Amino acid sequence: MTLHLPKKVTIIEVGPRDGLQNEKNFIPTAIKIDFIKRLQETGLQEMELTSFVSPKWVPQMRDASDILASCLNPKMKHIVLVPNRKGIELVLKTPCRAVAVFVGVSDEFNKRNSNKTTAESMKELVPAVTELKGKGYFVRACISTAFYCPYKGKIVEADTIKLCQQFIDAGVDELSVADTIGMAAPHESYSLFSKITEYFPNHLITAHFHDTRKMGLANIYSALEAGIVRFDTSAGGLGGCPFAKGATGNVATEDVVYMLSRMGIETGVDGTKLVSAIDLVRPYLSSPIESAFYRLHSTAE
């Protein structure tokens, strides 16, 4: 059997932002900074650092300015998530040059997330993307509920592709297409990403899988077969979604790196150093680390 797999894959670490945002207890800023700096030493080249969101809704991110002041590394691409115009104004005041915007394919999810329909969010985001590109920023568009919505159920593939097209037309550099509630099955991963890579062959396409039903690694494998070579992952499998009850974190970075390594696919990321980074933040987390690689290699009690 011939496997149509790449020789190299890019890992985008989202643990400091997507991973920690759902933690109920505030993690000290100094711990977050040390966590990020250890992750920076693993060989990762791209990372979501934090987000400029309302502290009222996501209190864990209230130290975004302090994180950026301490953690920007010129050797890496660091990304800041911004939900709206206010977030964009804040990021424009920082040295960070890569920005992520987000919207859900599902109106129901989007209303709970940003109090707007998908169309209303896009009406605000399209001119924002144009402005950011005009100022020389790298812009990443995060497409939430690309497969399933916790309120609506299954999402029609054509709706996800239509939203991707709107962002491509607006000029974004990257699409991060997310299985927000971790419900996609491998055949659905292959189907959607095959179409996306066919329709948008000249753009950066990233797959973002949550591991709620333990299908994350299988979905990554299917996406690899569909031509995807970029994946969002979270050290320790940290994360969840405040607006998707029961959704767990992203697929664990260390498990993904191990699987790809066993398949002969290069990531440039050191799994042992990932474990060291997770060891630092683990005592401050509300849930145990369930990553197989971490459990087998950590010496932390």
N, C-alpha and C positions, 0 to 999 in steps of 0.2 A: 504493500500500500504506500502510495506517495503522499506525503503531507506537504501542503502548500503553506509553509510557515516562514516568517522572516528570520534573518540572522541577528537582528538587533531590535530592541524595543525600548521606548522611552517611558519611564515611570514619572508621573507627576504626583508628588507627595501632598496629600490634602489633610493630613492629620492635625496640624496646628490650627486649621480653620474648621473644616467640615468635621474633623474628628473630635475637637474639644468643644464646639459650640453648644452641644446638647448636655454638657456636664452641669448638674444642678449646683454643685458647690464650686465657688470661684477658685480657680487654680492660681496660686500666686504668680504674678507677672515674672518674677525672677526664675521660677521653675519653667514657665513657658519659654523664656528666652534660652535657658540652658538646653531644654528639649530641642528647640529649633537648631541651636548651634551644634548639637550632637548629630542631628539629622543632616546638617550641612556637611558633616565629615564622612558621610557614608558613601559618597559618590553620586548622590542625587544631583540633577542639574536643573530641575524645575520644582517649585513648591508654592502652594497657597499658604501665605503667612497668617492672614487675619482678615477681618472684614469690618467695614465702616457701616455698621447697622445700629439701629436704635438700642441703647442699653436697656431700655424698658422691655423689649421683646427678646433680646439675646444678651443678657448681662455678662456672659462669659467673654464677650468681645469688647468690653468697655475700655480695655487697655490697648486698643489697636494702635494708637499713636506711639505709645511706649514701645510696642513690639517692633514697629517699623524703624523707630529711632535706633534700636539696638541690633537689628537682625538683617538688614539689607546687606547682601554679599554681591559684589560686582561680578563674581565668577558664575553666578547663578541667575536664572530667571525667577524672580519672586513676584507673586500675583496677589492682589488685594481684591476681595469681593466687595462690590458696591450695589446696593439695591435700588437706589433712586438718585435724584438730582443732588440731594444733600450729601450723600455718600461720595458722589463724584467731586463735589466742591472740596470735600475734605482730602481726598486722595491727590487732587491737583496741588495741594500745599506740601506734599511730601516728595522725596526723591524717587519714589517707586514709579516705574514706567510701564507696568503691566497691570491691566485691570480686567476683572471678570464681572460681567453682568449676568442676570439670570431671569428666567421666566418659565412658567410651567405650560406644557401643552394643554393641560386640563384647566378650563375656566374655574372649576370648583376648587382645585388645589391652589390656583393662583389667587383667588379671592381670599382664601384663608392665609396665604403667605404674604400678600402685599395689598389686599383690599381692592384689587383691580381685576378685571377680566384679562385674559391673555391679550386681546386686541388693545385694550386700554394701556397695558404695560408696554406693548410694542410701540404705541404712539409716542410714549415718553422716551423709550430706549433708542429708537432709530436715530433721532437727531443727536442723542448723547453719544452714540457710537461714532457718528460722523464727526462730531466735535473732537472726541478723543483721538481718532485717527488723524485728524487735521493737526493735532498737537504732537503727533509722533508716537502715540502710545500703542503698545500691543494690546489687542482687545480679544478676550475670550468670552464666548457666549455659552452659558450653562443652560442646557435644555432639560428641565425637570419633568418628571412623569412621562418619559418618552415611551414607556411600555405599558404601564398600569398606573392608575390613580387610586388613592385610598378611598375616594368618595364616588368616583364615576365608574371605576373598573377598567376594563381593557381599553387601551388607546388605539385608534386606527392608525396604521403606519403612515398613511397619506397625510394625516394631520401633523405628525412629527416632522415629516419631510418638508411640508409646507412652511412650518416655523423655521426649520433650518434654512430654507431658501430665503426667507425674509431677512435673517441675520446675514447670510452670505451677500445678499443684495445691499445690505447696509454697510458692508465692508469689514466685517469681523475677520480676525486672523485664524481663529480656532473655534470649533464647535465641540463642547463637552456634552455628550448625549448620555443621559442618566436613567438608570433603573432605580428610581428614588426609593421605592419600597421593597426592593429585592424580590420581585415576583416573576421576573422574566425567566423563561426556560431557554436552554441552549439553542433550540431550533428558532426561537424568536429572536435571540441575539444575532444569529447568523443571517436571518432573513432581513432584519432592519439594517444591520451594518453593511450587508452586501449592497443594498439599494443606496445607502448614503454614500458609500465609497464610489459607486457607479455614477451617481448624480453630481458629486462634488470631488472629482479626482485630484483637483489642484489645491485643496485646502487641508489644513490640519484637522483631523478628526480624532477625538479622544473618547474612549468608552469609560463609563463611570458606573460601576456596579456596587450596590449594597448587598450584603451577604445574609440577609434576614432569613432566607430559607436554605442557606448553605449551597447555593448554586453559583456563587460568584466565580470560582475558579473554572467551572465548566463553561460559564458564559464568556469568560475571557478567552478560553480555548476556541470557542465558536467564533468569537470576534476576530481572533488571529486568523482563522481560516477565511474570514470574510475580507481580510486585508487590513485590519486595524493594527497599528504599531505604536499606539499611545494609550496609556491607561492611567486613570486616577486611582490611587490606592492610599490607604491610611495605615501608618505604623501601628501595630497592635490591633488592627481592625477597629480602631476607635471611631465613634460617631453615632449618628442617628439623625432624625429630622424632627424638629419641634412641631411640624405641621403634618407629620405622617406617623400616627400612633403605632408603636410596635416595630417600626423600622430600625434595624441595627446599623452598625457602622459599615464603612466600605470594606471591600476585600482587603485583608491584611497585607501590607507591603511586603513583609518578610516571607509570607507564604507564596505570594506571586513571584517574587525574585527567586525563591527556591525552585518553584515549578518550572519557570523559564530556564533557569540554569540547567536543570536536569534534562531539558529538551534541547540544550545546546544553543539557547538564545541569549545573547549578551544584553545585560542591563547596565553594567558598570557600577552596580550597587552592592555594598558589602553587608550581607545578612547579619554577621556578628556585631557590626557597629549599630545596626538597627536595633538589635536586642538591647544594647547598652543604652540607647536613647529611650527605649520603652521602659527599661528598669528605672530610669530617673523619674518619669511621670507616673508610673503605676501606683505608688502609694496615695496619690491624690485623686484617683479615679473612683467613680461610684460603682463600677462593675469590673469583674475580673477579666484579664486578658485571655481570650479563648484561642488565639492563633496557635496552630500546631507547631510551627517552627519555633515560636517563642517558648512554649511549654517544654520543648525538647532541649533548648539551648540556654535558657536563662538560669543563672545560679542564684537569683534573688529569692529570698524566702517569702 
